[in-house]
Amino acid sequence: MVPVAFRKPKRLAWLLSLTAPVVELYTAYCVTENRESKIPDLWSFRDKTLYDLRHNSTVVYMEKLLNDRFNLGAGPTDPLIRIADGSSPLRVFSYLNVENNPIYTDGPTYTHLKEEYAADYADFIIQVPSTVNYDVAVMKSLVNKFKLAGKKYKIVTV
């Protein structure tokens, strides 16, 4: 409710322009989450947002997020999704052309392009048990939402 003194066309337009982004986000959430009822549920939106805010890119929270999403860990014998460290190939740096100071090695040293290192390298590996049914696109979207920028990962079925 707007007081009578503030019910001028310009002031009402200003108030509507301030609230428009919130209304748009809220209705978009209601349409995607409650397709049958189309009834806005602010508390579920709040709970979902708080749940997302409690999780970050640390391994413990990422594992919990994935296990919660795919309903794992309900029982003591349920297999869980684990996150392991990635493996990086050994990079040999010899010298820059400007330095003109070559390094001599005993055996053969193979050089690779930066793209060849990037193809095999992953910062972390997500190990999913073979008994888990999951959608790769859903898992990638969750991991991309919470991982640090610039980190690479692989999803491996164990």
C-alpha positions in Angstrom: 0.0 0.0 0.0 1.2 3.4 -0.9 0.1 6.4 1.1 -2.2 8.9 -0.7 0.4 11.6 -0.7 2.8 9.4 -2.7 0.3 8.3 -5.3 1.6 10.4 -8.1 2.2 8.9 -11.5 5.9 9.5 -11.5 6.4 8.2 -8.0 4.4 5.1 -8.7 6.4 4.5 -11.8 9.6 4.9 -9.8 8.4 2.4 -7.2 7.4 -0.1 -9.9 10.8 0.2 -11.6 12.5 -0.5 -8.2 10.4 -3.6 -7.5 10.4 -5.0 -11.1 13.6 -7.1 -10.9 12.5 -8.7 -7.7 9.1 -9.5 -9.0 10.6 -10.9 -12.2 13.0 -13.2 -10.4 10.3 -14.3 -8.0 7.8 -15.2 -10.7 10.5 -16.9 -12.8 11.3 -19.1 -9.8 7.6 -19.9 -9.2 7.1 -20.9 -12.8 10.1 -23.2 -12.9 9.7 -24.8 -9.4 5.9 -25.0 -9.1 4.7 -25.9 -12.6 1.5 -27.5 -11.4 0.2 -25.0 -8.9 1.8 -21.7 -10.1 1.4 -20.5 -6.5 4.3 -18.5 -5.3 6.1 -20.1 -2.4 8.5 -17.6 -0.9 9.6 -19.9 1.9 10.8 -22.7 -0.4 12.7 -20.0 -2.4 14.2 -18.8 0.8 15.2 -22.3 1.9 16.7 -23.1 -1.5 18.7 -19.9 -1.6 20.0 -20.4 2.0 21.0 -24.0 1.1 22.9 -22.7 -1.9 24.6 -20.0 0.2 25.8 -22.6 2.7 27.8 -24.4 0.1 31.0 -23.3 -1.6 33.8 -24.8 -3.6 35.6 -26.7 -0.8 35.7 -30.5 -1.3 33.6 -31.3 1.8 30.7 -29.1 0.7 30.9 -30.1 -2.9 30.7 -33.8 -2.0 27.8 -33.1 0.3 26.0 -31.1 -2.4 26.4 -33.8 -5.0 25.4 -36.6 -2.5 22.3 -34.6 -1.4 21.3 -33.9 -5.0 21.5 -37.5 -6.1 20.1 -38.9 -2.8 23.2 -40.7 -1.7 24.3 -41.4 1.8 20.9 -42.1 3.3 22.0 -45.4 4.6 25.3 -46.5 6.2 26.2 -48.8 3.3 25.3 -46.4 0.5 28.1 -45.6 -1.9 29.0 -41.9 -1.9 30.3 -39.5 -4.6 33.9 -38.6 -3.8 36.2 -35.9 -5.1 39.9 -36.7 -5.5 42.8 -34.5 -6.5 43.6 -34.4 -10.2 46.9 -35.4 -11.7 49.1 -33.0 -13.6 51.7 -34.0 -16.1 55.3 -33.1 -15.3 56.2 -30.0 -17.3 59.8 -29.3 -18.2 60.7 -25.7 -18.7 64.0 -25.3 -20.5 64.6 -21.6 -21.3 63.3 -18.6 -23.2 64.7 -17.7 -26.5 65.7 -14.3 -25.1 67.8 -16.0 -22.4 69.9 -18.0 -24.8 70.8 -20.4 -22.0 69.9 -24.0 -22.9 69.6 -26.7 -20.4 71.3 -30.0 -21.2 69.7 -33.3 -20.0 71.1 -36.8 -19.9 68.2 -38.5 -21.7 65.6 -37.5 -24.3 63.2 -34.8 -23.1 59.9 -34.5 -24.9 58.3 -31.2 -25.3 54.6 -30.7 -25.6 52.3 -27.8 -26.5 50.2 -26.1 -23.8 47.1 -27.6 -25.4 48.4 -31.1 -25.0 48.9 -30.6 -21.3 45.4 -29.1 -21.0 43.8 -32.1 -22.6 44.9 -34.5 -19.9 44.9 -32.3 -16.9 42.2 -31.9 -14.3 42.4 -30.0 -11.0 40.0 -32.5 -9.4 38.2 -35.8 -10.3 34.6 -36.5 -9.3 34.3 -40.3 -8.6 30.8 -41.5 -9.1 29.9 -45.0 -8.0 28.6 -47.2 -10.8 25.4 -47.9 -9.0 24.3 -44.2 -9.1 22.0 -43.1 -11.9 22.8 -39.5 -12.7 22.4 -37.1 -15.6 25.8 -35.8 -16.7 24.4 -32.4 -17.6 22.8 -31.9 -14.2 26.0 -32.9 -12.4 28.1 -30.6 -14.6 25.7 -27.7 -14.0 25.9 -28.2 -10.2 29.7 -28.4 -10.2 30.1 -25.4 -12.5 27.9 -23.4 -10.2 30.0 -24.1 -7.1 33.5 -24.7 -8.4 36.2 -22.1 -8.4 36.7 -20.2 -11.7 39.4 -21.6 -13.9 39.4 -25.1 -12.3 39.0 -28.1 -14.5 37.5 -31.4 -13.5 36.6 -34.8 -14.8 33.6 -37.0 -14.0 34.7 -40.7 -13.7 32.4 -43.7 -13.0 34.1 -46.0 -10.4 
